[in-house]
């Protein structure tokens, strides 16, 4: 089985971070979004992954090569972004007729990956939401099989949203449906969607079983990303008894602090993730994500996202700052 991870999006809702960093590489609970996805797939025995890259794609490639040198990785470049369905179609020659496991590059979910991989059916991950109009929606029968999927319906007939995780056994039919939709110009909301191809497969008789994810972490906006960071920190952060030994500093768990950080005269936490080689002095930081190679001095931060290579000093603020920035609030 091969996995496909589309990561060609520009992440407009995560600007300014996504101007210089793909949203799949935004730090989260001491990891990156894409690392969490790759780790889940590898634990389930999937070691061949096709990355669909585009905007800042070389950073995705460099990150994967550095962190996962033994991974059998393929890279497909989506020059003209016309939707996830269009992106998936570009992988046809690499997939051949193998089974595929598709995970959208900004999708972090908790579920039994091995159980999904080993199911005799094609499967689609779902979760109940209050307002399904912003999602793909699945209509599911009493036995858990899906008889219709539709992308962002104005009048949803179900509140079971597609979370962006798909196990597809019949990849040949998937590519046939994608090609037919593109040839006929069948778009949803201006894009060629994977949802439309899946519905085409269902109409051809392919059986899709639904599976419910335990948690679904939204990494698409600053506010929800900070909430996801706090939740994931409670899962990934070192135990409370870990002593960091920073000079005159109080650590309030959960936190994740990267290698090479120098922290003095500060209070860090709770719910803080700090990248590598960052210096913090005379500061209080809570409920925030701080990038690598940054310098913070004499500042109080709460509910903030600070990019890498950033210099920041002075006063109390809630900030959302991209990479390579220098700000003096004094």
N, C-alpha and C positions, 0 to 999 in steps of 0.2 A: 504494500500500500504506500502511495505517495501522499504527501500533504501539500496543499496550496495555501499560501498566505499572501493575499493582496495587500500591498503597502505603498501604493502609488499615489494616495490622496495627499492633498496639500495641507489639510488640517486647519482650515480657515478659522474655526471656532477656538483654536488654541493659540492664536496669535497674541503676543509677539513671539512666543517660544518657537512656533512652527515656521517662522521665517528662516531660521538657521538650523533647525533640528527636525527631522521627521517625527511625527507624533508617536510613531511606534518606538522611538528611542527616548521619549520623555521619561525621566527617572521616576520610579514608583516603588516605594517601600524597599529601597536598596537594590532594585533590579530595574530593567526596562520593560515596557509593555511586551515587546517582541520576545524578550528572554523568558518571561513567564509563559508565553504561548509555546515556545520551543521546548522548554523544560517539560511541560505537560505532554507534548507529543512524544518526546523521547522516552519518558517514563512508560508510555503505552507501547513502546517498541517501534515507533515510526522514526526512521533515521535518514529519510530522503525527502527533502522539502524544496518546493518551487516557490521562490519569492518573486512576486510581480512588483517591480520597482518603477519609479518615475521620478518625481520631484525629490531631489537630494538622495537619490537612490544609491550613490556611491558610499554614503554614510551607513546605509543598511548593510551593504556588502562588506564594508570594513569591519563593522561591528560583529557580524556573523562569523567572518573569517577569524577574528581575534578571539572571540569567546567560544566558538564551536569549531575548532580546526578539523575535527574528525567527522563533521556532518557532511553528508553528500548533498550539496546545495546547488540548485540551478537558479539562474536569474533571467527573468524575462522583462524586457523594458516596454512599458505602456506609454508610448509617445503621446497618443491622442486619447485623453481620458474621456471615455464614453460610458462609464458605469462598470459595475462589478462583473456583469455578464460579459461585456466586451473584454474585460481583463482576463477572466477565466478562459475564454476561447483561445487566447494567445498561448496557452499551455498545452494545446492539443498534441503536438508532436512529441513532447516530453512525456506526457501522461500515457500516450498510446492507448491501450484499453485497460489499464490497471484501475483498481479501485482508488478513490481519492478521498481525502479528508480535508475539507475546506474550512479554514478559520479566518475570519476577517481580522486584519492587522490591528484593529483597535478594540478587539473583543477579548475580555478576560472573564471567564466563567468558571464556576466550580461544578464539576460533574465527574462521573466515573468514566474517564476516557477509554480505559481498557474495555469496559462493558459495551460502550458504543462501537469501538473498533471490531469487537468480536460478534456483534449482532449479525444474524443472517439477513437482516433487512437494511436497506438504505434508511438513514435516520436524519431528522432535523431537530435541532435544539430549540425549545420554546420556554417562555416564562410569562406568567400572567402580569399584565400591566393595567394601570387605571385608564390610560388614554392610548389606544393602539393606533391612532391615525398617523403617527410619525414612524411607524414600523411596518415591516412585512408582517402579515397576519396569517395564521394557520387555522383552518376549520377542521376539527378533529372529531372522529366518531367515538363511540363508547369503548371501543377496543384499543384506542390510542393511535389508530391509523389516520393519516391526513388525506382528506379528499379534495382539498382546494387550498391554494395559497395565493395571496394577492398583495401587491406592494402598496403600502400607505393608502388604504381605502378611505374615502370620505365618510362612508357609512359602514363601519366594520360589523361583520356578523359574528365576530369572536374577539375576545380580549387576550388571546394567546399570541404574543409577539415572537417573531423569529429573532433569535439572539445572535445569529451570525456564525453558527457552527453546524456543519453538514457532513455526514458520511455518505458517500455516493458509490454504490457498487456498480451501477450501470453507467459508467462514464461515457461509453459510446453514444448512448441515447442522450446524455446530457449535452454533448458537443453537437449532436444533430439538432437538438432543440435550440441551442444557442445560435447555430448557423442559420437556421430557418428564421428565427426572430430578427436577426441582424439583416438578413437578405430582404425580409418583408418590411423592415423599418419599424418593428414593433417595440416601442419605447414606453417606459413608465416614468412619468415626471421628468422627461427629457433624456433619460438614460436607458441603456440596455441593462436590464436587471437580471440577476441570477434567479430571483423569485419567479419571473415569468417563464424561464426555462424549466424550473422545477415543476411548475403547474402544467406545462406542456408534457413533461414526463409522466405526471400523474394521469393525465388524460390518455396517454398511450398505454397505461396499465401498469406502470412501475409503482410498487408499493413502498410508501414512506411511513415509517413509524416515528412518532414523536417521542422525545425524551425531555423531561423537565430539568433545567439546571438549578442547582441549589442557590447559587448567588450569581449575579450578573453585575459586573463593575463597569460603570460608565467612565470612560477616559476622554470624552469628547469636549468637555468644557472645564474651565478652571474650578468652578465650585464643586462639580461632581467628581473631578479628578482628586481634589483634596479629600473628599469623603471616601473615595476608593482607597487613597493612600493610607488614611487612618485605619480603615478596616483591614487592609492587607498587612500593615505594620503589625497588627496584633497576631497575624499568622506567621510572618516571616522574621520579625525583629528578634534579636538575641534575647535570652531570658533576663529577667530583672536582676538576677544576681551577678550578671556581667559587670565588672568594674572597668570603666574606660581609663581612669587615671588622668583626666585632663586637669590642668592647674586651676585650682579655685573655681571649679565648675560643678554645677548640679545637673544631673541627667534625670529627667522624668520620663520613664518608659510609657509607651513604646517609642523607640527611636531607631533609626538606622544611620550609622555614620561610616562613610567610606574611608578607605585606607589613605594614610598620609595627611589626615586632617589635624590641624593645630587649633585647639579651643581653650581659651583662658577667660577667667573672670566672667563667666556667663551662666545662664540657665537655658538648657535645651530640652524641649519637650513640654507636653506630650505630643505625639503624632507628628514627628519631624523626620524627614528623610534628607540626608546631606550627602552630596556626591564626594568624589575623591579629591584630596589635596586642597581642601577649602580651609581658610583661616577665619576664625571668629573670635572677637575680643570685646569685652564689656558690652555684651548684648544679651537680649532675651528673645528666644525664638520658639514659637509653638504653632502647631497646626499648619505646618508649612513644608514646602519642598524647595531645597536649595541645590543648585547645580554644582558641578565640579570646578575646581580652580577659581573659586570666588573668594572675595575678601569682604567681611562684614565687621564694622567697628562702631560701637556706641549707638546701637539701634535696637528698637523693640519691634519684632515682626510677629504678626498673627494672621492666619489665613492668607498666606502669601505664596506665590510661585516665583522663584528667582532663577534665571538662567545661569549657564556656565560662563566663566571668565568675566565675572561681574564684580565691580567695586561699589560698595554701598556703605554710607556712614551717616548717622545723625537722625534723631527724632523717631516717633512712633507712627507707623503707617501700616496699611494693608495694601500690598503691592502685587503687581503682575508684570514682571520685567523679563525681557528676552535676553539672549546671550550678548556678550561683548559690550556691556553697558557700564558706565561709570556715573554714579549719582552721589552728590553730597547734599544731604538734607539739613546740614547745620547752617 
